[in-house]
Amino acid sequence: MLLLDAMNIKLFIAGSSVVIISIAAGLFFLFTLQSAPAASPEIQAAEAAKIIYPRYDLDIEIEYSSHLVRVAEKAGFLNTAGEPVNELVFSFPPAIYPDVMKLESVEIVRNNEKKSIAPEIDTSMIVISLDTPLAVHESIEVRFNFSLTLFQIFKTDLHPYGNYGYGSQVLQCGEFFPTLTPWVPGQGFRRWKYHKIGDPYLYPLADFNITINTSPDVVVAAYGQVSQDNGIWKFESPHSRSWAFTASPEYKVMAGGTEALPVKLFYVSQNARAVEACFKTALDSVTLFSELYGLYNKKELVVAENAYYSSMEYTGFITISGSHMETYTSAAPYLLVYITAHEVSHQWWYGSVGTDQLLEPWLDEGLATYSEYLFFKKYHSELAGAWLRTANQAMVPGHYIDDTIFDFDIRTRYFQTIYRLAPYFIYEISLAVGETTFQKFLHEFNIRQTDTFASGADFFRILREFSSADFTALGVKYFRRPPDALKAETSSPMTRVEKGVSS
């Protein structure tokens, strides 16, 4: 026990409890603070998943007119996993298209010795088996040289097809180079089969340094621009989950925001009202979600019009459907406005808080789609009702929101389950908890799970600190395997002081 006496404040420390006794003006106050509990298995697993922190150096050459992209990549990795590494596994989606991707060479550099290798390619996975295990704290560099002959995409195409391709005005490259998969303690780097529905990717944090060389008339849109001079563009994106770019000789730029957070929109659309609506929605969204979830943690937000029907999120960078830009009218604003708000919200639900988009797609997409509703309530109250009517749909026969992407073979069923029913489940939870309390929970969830791979278990564990309501019926309705955490609590939720969480 430790006793301090200063300014009439007495502090007793006994075991894990702290008792503060304050005597002032004849009044006696007693506060009891509990030290923070040991990290749950979910948090420990999430912390372990982020210990592999690679660096990617990309030298990219774009031959815009011939739709050819050449890449020289250096992927540096320091083994901080706490155990030897026998093989490296990279996710490389273009590998599923042999007519698109040509892998010219792969080399490893280890102990200053360079060696050419022939890796195993398993659908979208590149597997490099090491002759001798990589020791703890030993580093290795893998060098890839490859080219992509991009295929043509149209404004009716959907992701993941078309994440790399060219349209009539824009060339786009997302998920276009090899990246290390997440590390699982005791098992190694994760592997999975590429799936053409959903987001068949996982995003451990990494540092990215990029140089792009292209013709001087081509404008490159991406996060982290450092410089550009006569067709040479340099970008830096530290502490990021992904990096992507779009390019066009027809891009115009609208810039705004604040000195602390500049926002840029790269566009080719001739629809001036669409451009203004997209830009305003991006500005309003990043402002609102910073208030609700915690401050946006990147130095800029870059938005770019793309060449297909889908829109996509990357760290600090979102691409917005060229189709939605084309069809926008002030009388029918829903599509463009909701998708822009949705993609901006992914800077929190994917960018800040990573999730397993293969096995739990409901979590990040459900939260991003629910964020649309919050945006509508704030800025377009007339559209909030439309959102509720759209989301409140019947269950898809044979599917639940906790299904993996691999459980879906029909895209419309995936969309209705993950982008409609999952956010409506979150909406129903918010009503049961109380919307004000639920907003406090989402803020806390973001703060405590930043830079992790959060799971549904993390979501419900933290939610239980804010509510002891009985969600059993919702669990049975929406989940194939209803989480135990949705069952009624037998005692009141602990206060934030009792849990040792700062306010």
C-alpha positions as CSV (number, residue, x, y, z in Angstrom):
1,M,0.0,0.0,0.0
2,L,1.3,3.5,-0.9
3,L,0.1,6.6,0.9
4,L,0.6,10.1,-0.5
5,D,-0.4,13.3,1.1
6,A,-0.4,16.5,-0.9
7,M,-2.9,19.3,-1.3
8,N,-5.2,17.5,1.1
9,I,-5.5,14.6,-1.3
10,K,-4.7,11.1,0.0
11,L,-4.0,8.2,-2.4
12,F,-4.1,4.6,-1.3
13,I,-3.0,1.9,-3.7
14,A,-3.8,-1.6,-2.7
15,G,-3.6,-4.5,-5.2
16,S,-5.3,-3.5,-8.4
17,S,-7.5,-0.8,-6.8
18,V,-6.8,2.9,-6.4
19,V,-8.7,4.7,-3.6
20,I,-8.7,8.5,-3.7
21,I,-9.8,10.4,-0.6
22,S,-10.2,14.1,-1.0
23,I,-10.8,16.4,2.0
24,A,-11.6,19.9,1.0
25,A,-13.8,22.6,2.6
26,G,-15.0,20.1,5.2
27,L,-16.3,17.7,2.5
28,F,-15.3,14.1,2.1
29,F,-15.1,12.5,-1.3
30,L,-14.3,8.8,-2.0
31,F,-13.5,7.6,-5.5
32,T,-12.6,4.0,-6.4
33,L,-10.9,3.2,-9.7
34,Q,-10.2,-0.3,-10.9
35,S,-7.1,-0.9,-13.0
36,A,-7.8,-1.9,-16.6
37,P,-8.5,-5.6,-17.0
38,A,-6.2,-8.0,-18.8
39,A,-6.6,-7.9,-22.5
40,S,-9.2,-10.3,-23.9
41,P,-8.1,-13.1,-26.2
42,E,-9.7,-11.2,-29.1
43,I,-7.5,-8.1,-28.3
44,Q,-4.4,-10.3,-27.9
45,A,-5.1,-11.9,-31.2
46,A,-5.6,-8.5,-32.8
47,E,-2.3,-7.2,-31.4
48,A,-0.5,-10.3,-32.6
49,A,-2.0,-9.8,-36.1
50,K,-0.4,-6.4,-36.5
51,I,3.2,-7.2,-35.5
52,I,4.2,-7.9,-39.1
53,Y,4.8,-4.4,-40.4
54,P,6.3,-4.5,-43.9
55,R,7.5,-1.7,-46.2
56,Y,6.7,-1.5,-49.9
57,D,8.8,0.5,-52.4
58,L,7.1,0.7,-55.8
59,D,8.6,2.1,-59.0
60,I,5.7,2.2,-61.5
61,E,5.7,3.1,-65.2
62,I,2.4,3.8,-66.9
63,E,2.1,3.6,-70.6
64,Y,-1.4,5.2,-70.7
65,S,-2.3,4.9,-74.3
66,S,-1.4,1.2,-74.4
67,H,-2.9,0.5,-70.9
68,L,0.3,-1.1,-69.7
69,V,1.6,-0.7,-66.2
70,R,5.1,-2.0,-65.3
71,V,6.1,-2.4,-61.6
72,A,9.4,-2.9,-59.8
73,E,8.5,-3.7,-56.2
74,K,10.6,-4.2,-53.1
75,A,8.8,-5.7,-50.2
76,G,10.9,-5.4,-47.0
77,F,10.0,-7.5,-43.9
78,L,11.5,-7.7,-40.4
79,N,10.5,-10.8,-38.5
80,T,9.0,-9.5,-35.2
81,A,6.6,-12.4,-35.0
82,G,8.4,-14.0,-32.0
83,E,8.9,-17.2,-33.9
84,P,10.8,-18.4,-37.0
85,V,9.1,-17.8,-40.4
86,N,9.3,-20.7,-42.9
87,E,7.4,-19.1,-45.8
88,L,6.1,-15.8,-47.0
89,V,2.6,-15.5,-48.4
90,F,1.6,-12.5,-50.6
91,S,-1.9,-11.6,-51.9
92,F,-1.7,-10.7,-55.6
93,P,-5.2,-10.6,-57.2
94,P,-4.0,-10.0,-60.8
95,A,-2.4,-13.4,-60.7
96,I,-5.8,-14.9,-61.4
97,Y,-5.7,-13.3,-64.8
98,P,-2.8,-14.8,-66.8
99,D,-3.6,-12.6,-69.8
100,V,-3.3,-9.5,-67.5
101,M,-0.3,-10.2,-65.3
102,K,3.1,-11.2,-66.4
103,L,5.5,-12.0,-63.5
104,E,9.0,-11.4,-65.0
105,S,11.2,-12.1,-62.0
106,V,11.2,-12.7,-58.2
107,E,14.3,-12.3,-56.1
108,I,14.9,-12.5,-52.4
109,V,17.7,-10.5,-50.7
110,R,18.9,-11.9,-47.4
111,N,22.1,-11.2,-45.5
112,N,23.2,-9.1,-48.5
113,E,22.9,-12.1,-50.8
114,K,20.5,-12.0,-53.8
115,K,18.8,-15.1,-55.1
116,S,16.3,-15.6,-58.0
117,I,13.4,-17.9,-57.1
118,A,10.3,-19.4,-58.7
119,P,7.5,-19.0,-56.2
120,E,4.4,-21.1,-56.0
121,I,1.3,-19.3,-57.3
122,D,-2.0,-20.5,-55.9
123,T,-4.9,-18.5,-57.5
124,S,-4.2,-15.1,-56.0
125,M,-1.5,-16.2,-53.5
126,I,2.2,-16.0,-54.1
127,V,4.0,-18.4,-51.7
128,I,7.7,-18.2,-51.2
129,S,9.2,-21.1,-49.2
130,L,12.5,-20.3,-47.5
131,D,15.5,-22.6,-47.6
132,T,16.1,-21.9,-44.0
133,P,13.6,-20.3,-41.6
134,L,13.8,-16.5,-41.1
135,A,14.9,-16.0,-37.6
136,V,13.3,-13.7,-35.1
137,H,14.5,-10.1,-35.8
138,E,16.0,-11.2,-39.1
139,S,15.0,-9.2,-42.2
140,I,14.4,-10.1,-45.8
141,E,13.5,-8.3,-49.0
142,V,11.5,-9.7,-51.8
143,R,11.8,-8.1,-55.2
144,F,9.0,-8.5,-57.8
145,N,9.2,-7.3,-61.4
146,F,5.9,-7.6,-63.3
147,S,3.6,-5.9,-65.8
148,L,-0.1,-5.6,-66.1
149,T,-1.8,-5.3,-69.5
150,L,-5.0,-3.8,-68.2
151,F,-8.4,-4.9,-69.6
152,Q,-11.2,-2.6,-70.6
153,I,-13.9,-1.9,-68.0
154,F,-17.2,-0.3,-68.3
155,K,-19.6,1.8,-66.1
156,T,-21.7,-1.3,-65.5
157,D,-18.8,-3.4,-64.1
158,L,-18.6,-4.2,-60.4
159,H,-15.8,-4.9,-58.0
160,P,-13.6,-6.9,-57.4
161,Y,-13.6,-7.3,-61.2
162,G,-12.3,-4.0,-62.6
163,N,-10.4,-2.8,-59.6
164,Y,-7.5,-2.7,-62.1
165,G,-8.5,-1.8,-65.6
166,Y,-9.1,1.1,-68.0
167,G,-12.2,2.9,-69.1
168,S,-12.9,5.5,-71.7
169,Q,-11.4,8.3,-69.6
170,V,-9.8,6.8,-66.5
171,L,-7.2,4.1,-65.8
172,Q,-7.4,2.6,-62.3
173,C,-5.2,0.3,-60.2
174,G,-6.3,-1.1,-56.8
175,E,-5.1,-4.3,-55.2
176,F,-2.6,-4.5,-58.1
177,F,0.7,-5.5,-56.4
178,P,1.8,-8.3,-54.0
179,T,1.2,-7.6,-50.3
180,L,2.0,-9.8,-47.3
181,T,-1.1,-11.4,-45.8
182,P,-1.8,-11.2,-42.0
183,W,0.3,-13.3,-39.7
184,V,-1.4,-15.8,-37.4
185,P,0.7,-16.8,-34.4
186,G,1.6,-20.5,-34.5
187,Q,0.3,-20.9,-38.0
188,G,2.1,-18.4,-40.3
189,F,0.8,-16.1,-43.0
190,R,-2.8,-16.6,-43.9
191,R,-3.9,-18.1,-47.2
192,W,-7.3,-18.0,-48.9
193,K,-8.9,-18.7,-52.2
194,Y,-9.8,-15.7,-54.4
195,H,-13.5,-15.2,-54.5
196,K,-15.3,-13.0,-57.1
197,I,-17.9,-11.7,-54.7
198,G,-17.2,-9.4,-51.8
199,D,-13.7,-8.0,-50.9
200,P,-11.3,-11.0,-51.2
201,Y,-8.5,-9.1,-49.5
202,L,-7.0,-8.5,-46.0
203,Y,-5.0,-5.4,-45.1
204,P,-2.2,-5.5,-42.5
205,L,-0.7,-2.1,-41.8
206,A,2.4,-1.2,-43.8
207,D,4.5,1.7,-45.1
208,F,4.3,2.6,-48.8
209,N,6.7,4.6,-50.9
210,I,5.9,5.1,-54.6
211,T,7.3,6.7,-57.7
212,I,5.2,6.8,-60.8
213,N,6.6,7.7,-64.2
214,T,4.2,8.5,-67.0
215,S,3.7,11.1,-69.8
216,P,3.5,14.7,-68.6
217,D,-0.2,15.1,-69.7
218,V,-1.4,12.3,-67.4
219,V,-2.7,13.3,-63.9
220,V,-2.3,10.8,-61.1
221,A,-4.8,10.7,-58.2
222,A,-3.7,8.9,-55.0
223,Y,-3.1,9.5,-51.3
224,G,0.2,10.9,-50.0
225,Q,1.5,13.0,-52.9
226,V,4.9,14.4,-52.1
227,S,5.9,15.9,-55.5
228,Q,5.2,15.8,-59.2
229,D,7.4,17.1,-62.0
230,N,7.1,16.5,-65.7
231,G,5.4,13.1,-65.4
232,I,7.2,11.9,-62.3
233,W,5.0,11.6,-59.3
234,K,6.1,10.6,-55.8
235,F,3.9,9.4,-53.0
236,E,4.4,8.4,-49.3
237,S,1.8,6.6,-47.3
238,P,3.0,5.4,-43.9
239,H,1.0,3.4,-41.5
240,S,-1.6,2.5,-44.1
241,R,-3.6,-0.6,-45.0
242,S,-3.4,-0.2,-48.8
243,W,-2.4,2.1,-51.6
244,A,-4.0,2.6,-55.0
245,F,-4.2,5.1,-57.8
246,T,-6.2,6.3,-60.7
247,A,-4.9,8.3,-63.7
248,S,-6.3,10.3,-66.6
249,P,-5.1,13.0,-68.9
250,E,-8.6,14.5,-68.6
251,Y,-8.7,14.9,-64.8
252,K,-9.6,18.2,-63.3
253,V,-9.2,18.9,-59.6
254,M,-11.5,20.6,-57.1
255,A,-9.7,21.4,-53.8
256,G,-11.0,22.6,-50.4
257,G,-11.2,21.6,-46.8
258,T,-8.9,23.2,-44.3
259,E,-5.2,23.7,-43.8
260,A,-5.3,20.9,-41.3
261,L,-7.3,18.6,-43.5
262,P,-7.3,19.3,-47.3
263,V,-9.8,17.5,-49.5
264,K,-9.3,17.0,-53.2
265,L,-11.6,15.6,-55.8
266,F,-10.2,14.4,-59.2
267,Y,-13.0,14.2,-61.8
268,V,-13.7,13.9,-65.5
269,S,-17.5,14.3,-65.3
270,Q,-19.1,17.1,-67.2
271,N,-22.0,17.0,-64.7
272,A,-21.1,20.1,-62.7
273,R,-23.8,19.5,-60.1
274,A,-22.6,15.9,-59.5
275,V,-19.0,17.2,-59.0
276,E,-20.3,19.8,-56.5
277,A,-22.5,17.3,-54.7
278,C,-19.7,14.7,-54.5
279,F,-17.2,17.2,-53.1
280,K,-19.6,18.6,-50.6
281,T,-20.6,15.2,-49.4
282,A,-17.0,14.2,-48.9
283,L,-16.3,17.4,-46.9
284,D,-19.4,17.0,-44.8
285,S,-18.8,13.3,-44.2
286,V,-15.3,13.6,-43.0
287,T,-16.4,16.3,-40.7
288,L,-19.3,14.4,-39.3
289,F,-17.6,11.1,-38.8
290,S,-14.6,12.8,-37.1
291,E,-17.1,14.2,-34.6
292,L,-18.9,10.9,-34.1
293,Y,-16.1,8.3,-34.3
294,G,-12.9,10.2,-33.5
295,L,-10.6,12.4,-35.6
296,Y,-9.7,11.4,-39.1
297,N,-6.1,10.3,-38.8
298,K,-4.6,11.0,-42.2
299,K,-3.1,14.2,-43.6
300,E,-5.6,14.6,-46.5
301,L,-8.6,13.0,-48.1
302,V,-8.3,12.3,-51.8
303,V,-11.4,11.4,-53.9
304,A,-11.3,10.4,-57.5
305,E,-13.9,9.6,-60.1
306,N,-13.4,6.0,-61.4
307,A,-14.3,4.1,-64.5
308,Y,-16.9,1.5,-63.3
309,Y,-20.1,1.2,-61.4
310,S,-18.6,0.3,-58.0
311,S,-16.8,2.6,-55.6
312,M,-13.8,1.6,-53.4
313,E,-12.0,2.6,-50.3
314,Y,-8.2,2.7,-49.7
315,T,-6.2,4.5,-47.0
316,G,-6.8,8.2,-47.4
317,F,-8.2,7.6,-50.9
318,I,-11.6,6.7,-52.2
319,T,-12.8,6.2,-55.8
320,I,-16.3,7.1,-56.7
321,S,-18.5,5.5,-59.3
322,G,-18.2,7.2,-62.7
323,S,-21.7,5.8,-63.4
324,H,-23.2,7.6,-60.3
325,M,-21.5,10.8,-61.3
326,E,-23.0,10.6,-64.8
327,T,-26.5,9.9,-63.6
328,Y,-26.7,12.3,-60.7
329,T,-29.4,14.9,-60.7
330,S,-30.5,17.2,-57.8
331,A,-33.9,15.6,-58.0
332,A,-32.4,12.1,-57.6
333,P,-29.3,12.6,-55.4
334,Y,-29.5,9.3,-53.4
335,L,-26.9,7.1,-55.2
336,L,-24.0,9.5,-55.5
337,V,-24.5,11.0,-52.0
338,Y,-24.9,7.7,-50.2
339,I,-21.9,6.0,-51.9
340,T,-19.6,9.0,-51.2
341,A,-20.6,9.1,-47.5
342,H,-20.2,5.3,-47.4
343,E,-16.7,5.3,-48.8
344,V,-15.6,8.2,-46.6
345,S,-16.8,6.2,-43.5
346,H,-14.6,3.3,-44.5
347,Q,-11.6,5.5,-43.4
348,W,-12.8,4.5,-39.9
349,W,-14.4,1.1,-40.6
350,Y,-11.5,-0.5,-42.5
351,G,-8.8,2.2,-42.4
352,S,-8.7,2.9,-38.6
353,V,-10.4,-0.3,-37.4
354,G,-9.4,-3.2,-39.6
355,T,-11.7,-6.2,-39.9
356,D,-11.7,-9.6,-41.5
357,Q,-13.5,-8.9,-44.8
358,L,-13.3,-12.5,-45.8
359,L,-15.0,-14.1,-42.7
360,E,-16.9,-11.2,-41.2
361,P,-17.8,-8.8,-44.0
362,W,-20.9,-7.7,-42.1
363,L,-18.8,-5.7,-39.6
364,D,-17.1,-3.1,-41.8
365,E,-19.8,-2.9,-44.5
366,G,-22.6,-2.9,-41.9
367,L,-21.0,0.0,-40.1
368,A,-20.1,1.9,-43.3
369,T,-23.7,1.5,-44.5
370,Y,-25.2,2.5,-41.1
371,S,-22.9,5.6,-41.4
372,E,-24.9,6.6,-44.5
373,Y,-28.0,6.8,-42.3
374,L,-26.2,9.0,-39.8
375,F,-25.1,11.2,-42.6
376,F,-28.6,11.5,-44.0
377,K,-30.0,12.4,-40.6
378,K,-27.6,15.2,-40.3
379,Y,-27.5,16.7,-43.8
380,H,-30.4,15.2,-45.8
381,S,-33.2,14.3,-43.5
382,E,-35.5,13.7,-46.5
383,L,-33.3,10.8,-47.5
384,A,-33.1,9.1,-44.1
385,G,-36.5,7.6,-44.5
386,A,-35.5,6.2,-47.9
387,W,-32.4,4.6,-46.3
388,L,-34.6,2.9,-43.7
389,R,-37.0,1.6,-46.4
390,T,-34.1,0.3,-48.5
391,A,-32.3,-1.4,-45.5
392,N,-35.4,-3.0,-43.9
393,Q,-35.7,-6.0,-46.2
394,A,-36.7,-9.6,-45.7
395,M,-33.9,-12.1,-44.8
396,V,-32.3,-13.8,-47.8
397,P,-33.3,-17.5,-47.7
398,G,-30.4,-19.6,-46.6
399,H,-28.2,-16.6,-45.6
400,Y,-27.4,-14.7,-42.4
401,I,-25.3,-11.6,-41.8
402,D,-22.4,-13.6,-40.2
403,D,-21.9,-15.6,-43.4
404,T,-18.4,-15.4,-45.0
405,I,-17.9,-14.1,-48.5
406,F,-17.3,-17.7,-49.5
407,D,-20.8,-18.6,-48.5
408,F,-22.2,-16.5,-51.4
409,D,-22.3,-17.5,-55.0
410,I,-25.0,-14.9,-56.1
411,R,-23.9,-11.3,-55.9
412,T,-27.4,-9.9,-55.2
413,R,-27.8,-12.2,-52.2
414,Y,-24.5,-11.0,-50.9
415,F,-25.4,-7.3,-51.4
416,Q,-28.8,-7.6,-49.7
417,T,-27.4,-9.5,-46.8
418,I,-24.2,-7.5,-46.1
419,Y,-25.2,-4.1,-47.4
420,R,-28.9,-4.0,-46.3
421,L,-29.6,-6.5,-43.5
422,A,-26.3,-6.0,-41.6
423,P,-26.7,-2.2,-41.3
424,Y,-30.4,-2.6,-40.4
425,F,-29.3,-5.0,-37.6
426,I,-26.9,-2.3,-36.4
427,Y,-29.7,0.2,-36.6
428,E,-32.0,-2.0,-34.5
429,I,-29.2,-2.4,-31.9
430,S,-28.9,1.4,-31.8
431,L,-32.6,1.8,-31.1
432,A,-32.4,-0.8,-28.3
433,V,-29.4,0.8,-26.7
434,G,-30.5,4.4,-27.4
435,E,-28.9,6.3,-30.2
436,T,-26.9,8.7,-28.0
437,T,-25.4,5.8,-26.0
438,F,-24.8,3.9,-29.2
439,Q,-22.8,6.8,-30.7
440,K,-20.7,6.9,-27.6
441,F,-20.1,3.1,-28.0
442,L,-19.0,3.5,-31.7
443,H,-16.6,6.3,-30.7
444,E,-15.1,4.0,-28.0
445,F,-15.0,1.0,-30.4
446,N,-13.0,3.0,-32.9
447,I,-10.6,4.4,-30.3
448,R,-9.9,1.1,-28.6
449,Q,-9.6,-1.0,-31.8
450,T,-7.6,1.5,-33.9
451,D,-4.8,-0.3,-35.8
452,T,-6.1,-3.8,-35.0
453,F,-8.1,-6.4,-36.8
454,A,-11.3,-6.1,-34.8
455,S,-13.8,-9.0,-34.8
456,G,-17.5,-9.2,-34.1
457,A,-16.6,-10.5,-30.7
458,D,-14.7,-7.3,-30.0
459,F,-17.7,-5.3,-31.2
460,F,-20.1,-7.0,-28.8
461,R,-17.7,-7.1,-25.9
462,I,-17.3,-3.4,-25.9
463,L,-21.0,-2.9,-26.6
464,R,-21.8,-4.7,-23.4
465,E,-20.0,-2.0,-21.4
466,F,-22.7,0.4,-22.6
467,S,-25.8,-1.8,-22.4
468,S,-27.2,-4.9,-20.6
469,A,-30.2,-5.0,-22.9
470,D,-31.5,-8.4,-24.2
471,F,-30.7,-8.8,-27.9
472,T,-31.5,-12.5,-28.1
473,A,-34.3,-12.1,-30.6
474,L,-32.0,-10.0,-32.9
475,G,-29.3,-12.6,-32.6
476,V,-31.6,-15.4,-33.7
477,K,-33.0,-13.3,-36.6
478,Y,-29.8,-12.1,-38.1
479,F,-27.1,-14.6,-37.2
480,R,-26.5,-18.2,-38.2
481,R,-24.4,-18.6,-35.0
482,P,-25.9,-16.0,-32.6
483,P,-23.2,-14.6,-30.4
484,D,-23.6,-15.3,-26.7
485,A,-22.9,-11.6,-26.0
486,L,-26.4,-10.8,-27.5
487,K,-28.1,-12.6,-24.7
488,A,-29.4,-10.6,-21.7
489,E,-26.9,-9.6,-19.1
490,T,-27.7,-10.6,-15.6
491,S,-26.2,-7.4,-14.1
492,S,-26.0,-3.8,-15.1
493,P,-23.1,-2.8,-17.4
494,M,-20.0,-1.6,-15.7
495,T,-19.4,2.1,-15.8
496,R,-16.5,3.5,-17.8
497,V,-14.7,4.5,-14.6
498,E,-15.0,0.9,-13.2
499,K,-13.6,-0.4,-16.5
500,G,-10.6,1.9,-16.3
501,V,-11.5,3.5,-19.6
502,S,-10.8,7.2,-20.0
503,S,-13.7,9.5,-20.9
